Amino acid sequence: MKKYELLTETNEYGHRRIRAIRTFGNIERGTLGGFVETETNLSHDDNCWVYGSARVCDSARVCGSAVVYDSARVYGSAVVCDSAMVCGSAMVYGSAVVYGSARVYGSAVVYDSAGVYGSAMVCDSAMVYGSAVVCDSAVVCDSAVVYGSARVKENMHITKPMISVTRSDLYTFLLGYDMRLEKFCISAGCRYMTLDEGTEHWSKTRDGTQLGAESLGIVAYFRSLVDIGITV
C-alpha cells in the first residue's frame, strides 16, 4: 500500500515534493515531506521518510526506517536504510551505503563505495570516500578525511585527515584514538589493537619476514607520531 503521493510542486531541479496519504510511524496523513525524483527513491514500506527541503534522486534509495531531512541530499545509486539518518547539509552519493543506526550530518560527505553503519557517526565537514568503512561506534568528525580501504571501527575517533600507511601487499594500517580505551589504536583489515598489542602480534605472527618487518616499522612510525603529540 502506498504511503505518499507526488505533488506537482517541484524544487529547482524538477524533483517533486511528497505528501503522506496515510498515517505511519510518526508521520500523519497529509504531512508534507521533502523531494524525490521518482517513487523508487523512497520506499512505500516501513517508516522511512524525506523531510523539509531534503532531496533523493537518480537511482538512490531510502528504505526501512531511515530518514533524510533538513537540506541533505542522497543521489547517484546511494542507499540509506534501516534506522540510519542523513541530515543538515550532508551528502551521500555514488554507491555509498549508510545503514544500521548510523548518522551522517553537518556538512559531511560520504561517497564512492564507502560504507557507514552500526552506530557510527560522520559529521561536521568530514569526508569518507573510496571503499572506506566507518562502523561500530566510531566517530569521524571535524575536518577528518577517510579514504581508500581504511576501516574506522570500534570506538575510534578521527578528527583530521587520516594517518595511514599501506604495506607492500596493499594492507592498510590506520592510526586512530579509541575514546573508550583512551589509547591510540591501529585498525588494519579485520584487526584492531593498541600499539603495544600490534608490536606483540606482528612480532609473533610475522617474525623474520618482509611483511613482519614492514608491519613493525609501521607500528614504530605510529608510536613516534604519538610520542611527539600528534592528534588524530
Secondary structure, 3 states (H helix, E strand, C coil): CCCEEEEEEECCCCCEEEEECCCECCECCCCEEEEECCHHHECCCCCCEECCCCEECCCCEECCCCEECCCCEECCCCEECCCCEECCCCEECCCCEECCCCEECCCCEECCCCEECCCCEECCCCEECCCCEECCCCEECCCCEECCCCEECCCEEECCECEEEECCCCCEEEEEEECCCCEEEEEECCEEEEHHHHHHHHHHHCCCCHHHHHHHHHHHHHHHHHHCCCCC
